[in-house]
């Protein structure tokens, strides 16, 4: 359900068309950066992939967002707020925040980010990101993230109305369209944005 829009853009593209379009170019095409060995053994690579929220969203898109926001590699970009002062502020907030009682795994400091489990990235997305990053991120980036957060919240509710689905769909479309502007075409890959 989460990637419905994403798949529809591929329906008229075969694996060979995508491979030809990629060629030796370093530019992504329809969210793909290149072919893999896996694509040679799966008959219909595009329609054969099953999505799961844990790895696509929490351990994929969300993990990449955290890297965009806090990595020294993107320092100076609109979406990046890297500084030692901000890293210390984030770590302090992680230490002092009180997540809901049902969150079993508390977040570790950012210096242990490489060892985070997907459940920790899930907790970051659902319970930590907005209260920790609200005054560190550029407002456009925070609003952009909030669109994704709201869509996921709506689609993960116990009861979902047709209005919720429509609103989530619109938010995901806006999120995807704005991703290219905020983070750049090269960052718009199949797993980092929903493009």
C-alpha positions as CSV (number, residue, x, y, z in Angstrom):
1,X,0.0,0.0,0.0
2,X,2.8,2.4,0.8
3,X,4.5,2.4,-2.6
4,X,1.4,2.2,-4.8
5,X,2.2,5.4,-6.7
6,X,5.8,4.3,-7.1
7,X,4.9,1.1,-8.9
8,X,2.4,2.7,-11.2
9,X,5.2,4.8,-12.8
10,X,7.0,1.6,-13.7
11,X,4.2,-0.2,-15.4
12,X,5.2,0.9,-18.9
13,X,8.9,0.2,-18.4
14,X,10.4,-3.2,-18.8
15,X,13.6,-4.3,-17.1
16,X,15.5,-4.0,-20.4
17,X,14.2,-0.5,-21.0
18,X,15.4,0.6,-17.5
19,X,18.8,-1.2,-18.1
20,X,19.2,0.5,-21.5
21,X,18.3,3.9,-20.0
22,X,20.8,3.5,-17.2
23,X,23.6,2.3,-19.5
24,X,26.8,3.7,-18.3
25,X,25.2,6.9,-17.0
26,X,25.8,7.8,-13.4
27,X,22.4,9.6,-13.2
28,X,19.5,7.7,-11.6
29,X,16.6,6.7,-13.9
30,X,13.2,6.3,-12.3
31,X,14.9,5.9,-8.9
32,X,17.4,3.2,-10.0
33,X,21.1,3.9,-10.0
34,X,22.1,0.8,-11.8
35,X,21.5,-2.9,-12.3
36,X,22.4,-5.6,-9.9
37,X,23.0,-9.3,-10.2
38,X,19.7,-9.9,-8.5
39,X,17.9,-8.2,-11.3
40,X,19.2,-10.9,-13.7
41,X,17.6,-13.8,-11.9
42,X,14.2,-12.3,-11.0
43,X,11.8,-12.5,-14.0
44,X,10.0,-9.2,-13.3
45,X,12.2,-7.3,-10.9
46,X,10.0,-4.2,-10.6
47,X,6.7,-6.0,-9.9
48,X,8.2,-8.9,-7.9
49,X,9.5,-6.8,-5.0
50,X,7.4,-6.8,-1.9
51,X,7.6,-3.8,0.3
52,X,7.8,-3.9,4.0
53,X,7.6,-0.8,6.2
54,X,10.3,-1.9,8.6
55,X,13.1,-2.0,6.0
56,X,11.9,0.3,3.3
57,X,10.7,3.2,5.5
58,X,12.3,2.9,9.0
59,X,15.6,1.3,8.0
60,X,15.7,2.8,4.5
61,X,14.2,6.3,3.9
62,X,14.4,7.2,7.6
63,X,18.0,6.1,8.0
64,X,19.0,8.0,4.9
65,X,17.2,11.1,6.2
66,X,19.1,10.9,9.5
67,X,22.3,10.7,7.5
68,X,21.3,13.7,5.3
69,X,20.5,15.8,8.4
70,X,23.5,14.9,10.7
71,X,26.3,13.7,8.6
72,X,29.4,15.8,8.0
73,X,29.3,14.6,4.4
74,X,26.4,17.0,3.6
75,X,27.6,19.9,5.7
76,X,26.6,23.2,4.1
77,X,23.5,21.8,2.4
78,X,20.1,23.3,3.2
79,X,18.9,20.0,4.7
80,X,22.0,19.4,6.9
81,X,22.5,20.8,10.4
82,X,25.8,19.1,11.2
83,X,27.9,20.8,13.9
84,X,29.5,19.4,17.0
85,X,27.2,21.6,19.0
86,X,24.1,20.2,17.3
87,X,25.3,16.6,17.6
88,X,25.8,17.1,21.3
89,X,22.3,18.7,21.6
90,X,20.8,15.7,19.8
91,X,22.6,13.2,22.0
92,X,21.5,15.1,25.1
93,X,17.9,15.1,23.9
94,X,18.1,11.4,23.1
95,X,19.3,10.7,26.7
96,X,16.6,12.8,28.3
97,X,13.6,12.1,26.2
98,X,11.0,9.7,27.7
99,X,9.5,7.6,25.0
100,X,6.1,5.9,25.5
101,X,6.1,2.9,27.9
102,X,5.7,0.4,25.1
103,X,9.0,1.4,23.5
104,X,11.3,-1.4,24.6
105,X,14.6,-0.3,23.0
106,X,15.8,3.2,24.0
107,X,17.9,5.0,21.4
108,X,21.6,4.9,21.8
109,X,23.8,8.0,21.2
110,X,24.6,9.1,17.6
111,X,28.2,7.7,17.8
112,X,26.6,4.3,17.8
113,X,24.3,5.0,14.8
114,X,26.2,2.4,12.7
115,X,25.0,-0.3,15.2
116,X,21.3,0.8,15.4
117,X,18.8,-1.9,14.8
118,X,15.9,-1.3,12.5
119,X,13.6,-1.1,15.5
120,X,15.7,1.8,16.8
121,X,15.3,3.6,13.4
122,X,11.5,3.0,13.7
123,X,11.5,4.5,17.2
124,X,13.5,7.5,15.9
125,X,10.9,8.0,13.2
126,X,7.8,7.6,15.3
127,X,8.9,9.1,18.7
128,X,12.2,11.0,18.6
129,X,12.8,12.8,15.2
130,X,10.3,15.6,15.5
131,X,10.8,16.5,19.2
132,X,14.6,16.3,18.7
133,X,15.0,18.0,15.4
134,X,12.2,20.6,15.5
135,X,14.6,23.6,16.1
136,X,17.7,22.2,14.4
137,X,16.4,21.5,10.8
138,X,15.5,24.1,8.2
139,X,11.8,24.7,8.4
140,X,11.2,23.4,4.8
141,X,13.0,20.2,5.7
142,X,11.0,19.7,8.9
143,X,7.7,20.3,7.1
144,X,8.8,17.9,4.4
145,X,9.5,15.2,6.9
146,X,6.3,15.9,8.7
147,X,4.3,15.1,5.5
148,X,5.9,11.7,5.4
149,X,5.3,11.2,9.1
150,X,1.7,12.2,8.9
151,X,1.0,9.9,5.9
152,X,2.6,7.0,7.8
153,X,0.6,7.8,10.9
154,X,-2.7,7.9,9.0
155,X,-1.9,4.6,7.2
156,X,-0.9,2.9,10.4
157,X,-4.0,3.8,12.4
158,X,-6.2,1.1,13.7
159,X,-9.1,2.4,11.6
160,X,-8.4,4.0,8.2
161,X,-11.1,5.9,6.3
162,X,-11.2,6.6,2.6
163,X,-10.5,10.2,3.5
164,X,-7.3,9.1,5.5
165,X,-6.1,7.2,2.5
166,X,-6.7,10.1,0.1
167,X,-5.0,12.5,2.5
168,X,-2.0,10.2,2.9
169,X,-1.8,9.7,-0.8
170,X,-1.7,13.4,-1.4
171,X,0.9,13.9,1.3
172,X,3.1,11.2,-0.2
173,X,2.8,12.7,-3.6
174,X,3.8,16.1,-2.2
175,X,6.7,14.5,-0.2
176,X,8.0,12.8,-3.4
177,X,7.8,15.9,-5.6
178,X,9.5,18.1,-2.9
179,X,12.3,15.5,-2.3
180,X,14.1,16.3,-5.5
181,X,14.0,20.0,-4.8
182,X,15.3,19.7,-1.2
183,X,17.8,16.9,-1.5
184,X,18.7,16.9,-5.2
185,X,18.0,14.6,-8.1
186,X,21.0,12.3,-7.4
187,X,19.6,11.5,-3.9
188,X,16.2,10.6,-5.4
189,X,16.6,6.8,-5.5
190,X,14.1,4.0,-5.2
191,X,14.8,3.6,-1.4
192,X,15.4,7.1,-0.3
193,X,12.3,8.9,-1.4
194,X,9.4,7.0,-2.9
195,X,10.3,8.7,-6.3
